[in-house]
Amino acid sequence: MLNSVSYPAENPASLPPLLIVHGLFGSARNWGVIARRMSADRDVLAVDMRNHGESPRFASQSYPDMAADLAEVIAANGGQMDVVGHSMGGKAAMQLALTHPEKVDRLIVADIAPVAYSHDQSRHIHAMRALDLTGLTARSDAEKRLAKLMDDPALRAFFLQSLDLKANPPQWRLNLDVLEAEMPKIVGWPGTKGIFDKPTLFLSGAESTYVKPEYRAAIRAQFPVARFAKLPGAGHWLHAEKPREFEETMRIFLAR
């Protein structure tokens, strides 16, 4: 089963638990602040997806397999949850909702659509592989080395959250070989059939181009009661760029 981090409700209300599903190269720990704040009135569970963080390593990163992983987690935690997924995690959450609708109550899809994209994230894998890990003990030193391979400081900080400096030698908490081999599946979409007719929110960054207006017809065909919202000033990493606004939008949508 996937590794998960649990955040028990501080003041439980009559709300279903919330499952948080990170995106490519992420982990449960990336969502710690939001998860803790969302646990004010409900149980929250954040998972490491397969081949990420502390979760098991597999030879596949397909969306049917990722959705099956999530279904197993939900089955072990009451049988039904609200689900929020970002990017790759959003596609896995959509796959879950379309194939196991009984396991999802309300769904939030963060900055992704059920379509195949033409971009490729393999360049980031190449940069992580190229990072010299010899003698690294401090994240600041790792950041300096990675800066020679990657220009964006925000992306560097994000990737370095998956670098285990306590290991001897240091190592990435990512199965880079499988993620690279499965990249066409990750940026693609399996063409899954089905309809999820429960409340669904497609929440995007206003400065992101991942959820284009022309995708709405395909979205509504499978998520007929979908609502759309954008966070001003945010790009694809909207939960990291505007965490309070992201959290508040989630809270309003998931309220009963």
C-alpha positions in Angstrom: 0.0 0.0 0.0 1.1 3.6 -0.6 2.9 5.4 2.2 0.7 8.0 3.8 0.8 10.8 6.3 -2.2 11.1 8.6 -3.5 14.4 10.0 -6.4 13.6 12.5 -9.1 16.1 12.8 -8.6 18.7 15.6 -12.3 19.4 16.1 -14.2 16.7 14.1 -17.2 17.8 12.1 -19.6 15.6 10.1 -17.3 15.8 7.1 -15.7 12.9 5.2 -12.0 12.5 5.3 -9.9 14.2 2.7 -7.3 12.4 0.5 -4.5 14.6 -0.9 -2.7 13.3 -4.1 0.5 15.1 -5.1 1.8 15.6 -8.6 4.9 14.3 -10.5 8.1 14.5 -8.5 6.2 15.5 -5.4 5.4 13.8 -2.1 3.0 13.9 0.8 5.4 16.2 2.7 4.9 18.9 0.0 1.4 19.3 1.3 2.1 19.3 5.0 1.0 22.9 5.7 -2.2 22.7 3.7 -3.0 19.2 5.2 -2.6 20.4 8.7 -4.8 23.4 8.2 -7.5 21.3 6.4 -7.5 18.9 9.4 -9.1 21.6 11.6 -12.4 19.9 11.1 -11.8 16.6 9.3 -9.3 13.8 9.0 -6.8 14.3 6.2 -4.5 11.8 4.6 -1.7 12.7 2.2 -0.1 9.9 0.2 3.2 9.3 -1.5 2.3 8.1 -5.0 4.0 4.9 -6.3 7.7 5.5 -7.2 7.7 8.7 -5.1 8.7 9.4 -1.5 8.5 6.3 0.8 6.0 4.4 -1.3 6.8 1.1 -3.0 8.6 1.0 -6.3 6.9 -0.5 -9.4 7.6 -0.9 -13.0 4.5 1.0 -14.1 3.3 4.6 -13.6 0.0 4.2 -15.5 -3.1 6.0 -14.4 -5.1 2.8 -14.0 -2.4 1.5 -11.6 -2.2 4.8 -9.8 -6.0 4.9 -9.4 -6.0 1.3 -8.1 -3.4 2.4 -5.5 -5.7 5.2 -4.3 -8.7 2.9 -4.2 -6.8 0.6 -1.9 -6.0 3.5 0.4 -9.6 4.7 0.5 -10.9 1.1 1.1 -8.5 0.9 4.1 -9.7 4.3 5.5 -13.5 4.1 5.6 -14.4 3.4 2.0 -15.2 6.9 0.7 -13.3 10.2 0.8 -13.2 13.7 -0.7 -10.2 13.8 -3.0 -7.9 16.6 -4.2 -5.2 15.9 -6.8 -2.7 18.1 -8.4 -1.3 17.6 -12.0 -0.4 13.9 -12.3 -2.2 13.4 -9.0 -5.2 15.2 -10.5 -5.3 12.8 -13.4 -5.0 9.8 -11.1 -7.9 11.3 -9.0 -10.0 11.6 -12.2 -9.2 8.1 -13.2 -10.2 7.0 -9.7 -13.5 8.9 -9.8 -14.4 7.5 -13.3 -13.6 3.9 -12.4 -14.5 3.8 -8.7 -17.1 6.6 -8.3 -18.4 5.0 -5.1 -15.1 5.8 -3.4 -15.1 9.5 -4.1 -17.6 12.0 -2.6 -16.4 15.3 -3.9 -13.4 15.8 -6.2 -11.0 18.7 -6.7 -8.7 18.6 -9.8 -5.9 21.1 -9.5 -4.5 22.5 -12.8 -4.9 19.6 -15.1 -7.4 18.2 -17.6 -8.3 14.7 -18.8 -6.3 15.2 -22.0 -2.9 14.2 -23.4 -0.2 17.0 -23.2 2.7 17.4 -25.6 5.2 18.7 -23.0 7.8 16.3 -21.5 9.3 16.5 -18.0 12.3 14.3 -18.7 14.6 17.3 -18.7 14.1 17.5 -15.0 15.0 13.9 -14.5 18.2 14.5 -16.5 19.0 17.5 -14.2 18.4 15.4 -11.0 20.6 12.6 -12.4 23.3 15.0 -13.3 23.5 16.5 -9.8 26.7 15.5 -8.1 25.7 14.0 -4.8 29.2 13.3 -3.6 29.8 14.6 0.0 26.5 16.5 0.2 25.3 17.1 3.7 23.5 20.4 3.5 20.5 21.3 1.4 22.0 24.7 0.7 25.0 23.1 -0.9 22.7 20.9 -3.0 20.8 24.0 -4.1 24.1 25.6 -5.3 25.0 22.6 -7.3 21.5 22.2 -8.8 21.5 25.9 -9.7 24.1 25.1 -12.3 21.7 22.6 -13.9 18.3 24.3 -13.4 17.5 28.0 -13.6 14.2 28.2 -11.8 14.8 28.6 -8.0 11.2 27.6 -7.1 11.6 24.3 -9.1 15.0 23.7 -7.4 13.4 24.1 -4.0 10.6 21.8 -4.9 12.8 19.0 -6.3 15.2 19.2 -3.4 12.4 18.2 -1.0 12.8 14.8 -2.6 16.5 14.5 -1.9 17.3 12.3 1.1 20.5 13.8 2.6 20.5 11.4 5.5 21.0 8.4 3.3 24.6 7.3 2.8 25.3 8.2 0.1 22.5 10.8 -0.5 19.8 9.7 -2.9 16.6 10.8 -4.6 13.3 9.6 -3.1 12.1 9.1 -6.7 12.3 6.1 -9.0 13.8 8.2 -11.8 14.3 5.3 -14.2 10.6 4.3 -14.2 9.4 7.9 -14.2 11.4 8.5 -17.3 10.4 5.3 -19.0 6.7 6.0 -18.2 6.7 9.7 -19.1 4.5 9.2 -22.2 1.8 7.7 -19.9 2.2 10.4 -17.3 1.8 13.3 -19.7 -0.8 11.4 -21.6 -4.3 10.3 -20.8 -5.6 6.7 -21.2 -8.9 7.7 -22.7 -10.8 6.3 -19.8 -14.6 6.0 -20.2 -17.2 6.7 -17.6 -19.0 9.6 -15.9 -18.5 11.0 -12.5 -21.7 13.0 -11.7 -20.8 14.2 -8.2 -19.6 17.7 -7.3 -16.3 18.4 -9.0 -14.1 21.5 -9.0 -11.4 22.1 -11.7 -9.2 24.7 -9.9 -6.5 26.3 -12.0 -3.9 28.9 -11.8 -4.9 32.0 -13.7 -1.5 32.2 -15.3 -1.3 28.5 -16.2 -2.2 27.1 -19.6 -2.9 23.5 -18.5 -6.7 23.9 -18.5 -7.6 25.6 -21.7 -11.2 26.7 -22.5 -11.3 24.3 -25.4 -10.9 21.4 -22.9 -14.1 22.2 -21.1 -16.3 20.2 -23.5 -14.3 17.0 -22.8 -14.3 17.7 -19.1 -18.1 18.3 -18.9 -18.7 15.1 -21.0 -17.3 13.0 -18.1 -17.8 15.4 -15.2 -21.2 16.9 -16.0 -21.6 19.0 -12.9 -18.0 20.3 -13.0 -17.4 23.8 -11.8 -14.4 25.9 -12.8 -12.4 28.4 -10.8 -9.0 30.2 -11.2 -6.6 31.6 -8.6 -5.3 35.0 -9.6 -1.6 35.4 -9.8 -0.9 31.6 -9.7 0.6 29.3 -12.2 0.7 25.5 -12.4 2.0 25.2 -8.8 -1.0 27.1 -7.5 -1.1 25.3 -4.1 2.5 26.4 -3.4 2.2 29.8 -4.9 -1.1 30.8 -3.3 -1.5 28.3 -0.4 -4.0 30.3 1.7 -6.2 31.1 -1.4 -6.0 27.4 -2.5 -7.0 26.2 1.0 -9.9 28.6 1.3 -11.3 27.6 -2.1 -11.0 24.0 -1.1 -12.7 24.6 2.2 -15.6 26.4 0.6 -16.2 23.8 -2.1 -15.9 20.8 0.3 -18.2 22.3 2.9 -21.5 20.5 3.3 
